[in-house]
Amino acid sequence: MKSKIQFILCLLLTSNLLLAQKTTDPYNQNEELGKVRWLRDYDTAIALAKKENKDVLILFQEVPGCSTCRNYGHNVLSHPLMVEAIENSFIPLAIFNNKGGKDAQILRKYNEPSWNNPVVRIVDSNGDDVVKRIGNDYSALRLCESMQQAIEEKGQKIPKYINLLAQELSVKKAHKAYYKMSCFWSGEKELGKLTDVLNTESGFINYSEVVEVTYDPKELTKKALDTYATSNGMIVIDNQQSYQSSSKDTHYYLQQTKFKYIPLTKIQQTKINSALGDGKPTLHFLSPTQLKWFKAIKNNTDEVLFHISFAKAWTKKSKGKGAI
């Protein structure tokens, strides 16, 4: 009995220590760290990884650092959905590569150079790499793909919002196509179902209802897209010079729901709109914070956010009364 009580007390003490561990403040931290809440103690991160059955995502970063370090903070670690993926699927840990003390100890443990450009390692609760070290590639796509791989290696399902994020990041140059139909609401619903369609938009060409489709030509050919459209009763439009968008009609099904009050990327809007039109589940398209915001909406007095810049909308929601 005595040993059992001691074990319970030990667990409680460990839990309290973990809860007491401070993270960095995304609204008041060096730009090299982006908008992620980072732990700063390696042992605490490893203990928390064991407790929550997660891997640790370690950022080895020069703080303050060079332009490459600052750009990584701005361009990679500040995207809201990258932050969501790092904070919810991993234990985030920042190790400064230009400091002494515990930072220098962990730097030596992983044989990482000091005063270096950003490096990311994803390690398990034993501190061992689970995916290849990320160095000399400072793209958001590289980090996102490594997170996907780490989640799969753990035998877990990759959240849909992370897959959609990776899909958007992988597009080098999107193409557009235009289709005429009797109702652009149903046209958006049908065209948005295609996996490699990134966005749909309702509009007019010569007073006819049309849908502008943004798609990834690496994965979906124009011929295949045309074939799908015509098989669903649509007409291919080659001359789109007179195209005019109609914001009040774009993503019509989404606009009839609470989804319009939360920040959404273009691909999230498109997939949610199509699913709503077909009466299919939609909440799996959201990140954890988006889901909390969605569930917290009680009335129609919230600000409509889906149609403005995603980053701007996220900042407004985070700092507004709807923040969680």
ABEGO torsion letter per residue (X at the ends): XAAAAAAAAAAAAAAAAAAABBBBBAABBBAAAEABBBBABAAAAAAAAAAAGBBBBBBBBBOBBBAAAAAAAAAAAABAAAAAAAAAABBBBBBBAABBEAAAAAAAAAGBBBGBBBBBBBBBAAGBBABBBBBGBABAAAAAAAAAAAAAAAGBBBBAAAAAAAAAAABABBBBBBBBBABAAAAAAAAAABAABABBBBBBBGGBBBBBBBBBAAABBAAAAAAAAAAAGBBBBABAAABBBBAAABGAAAAABAAAABBBBAAAAAAAAAAAAAGBBAAAABBAAAAAAAAABABAABBBAAABBAAAAAAAAAABAABX
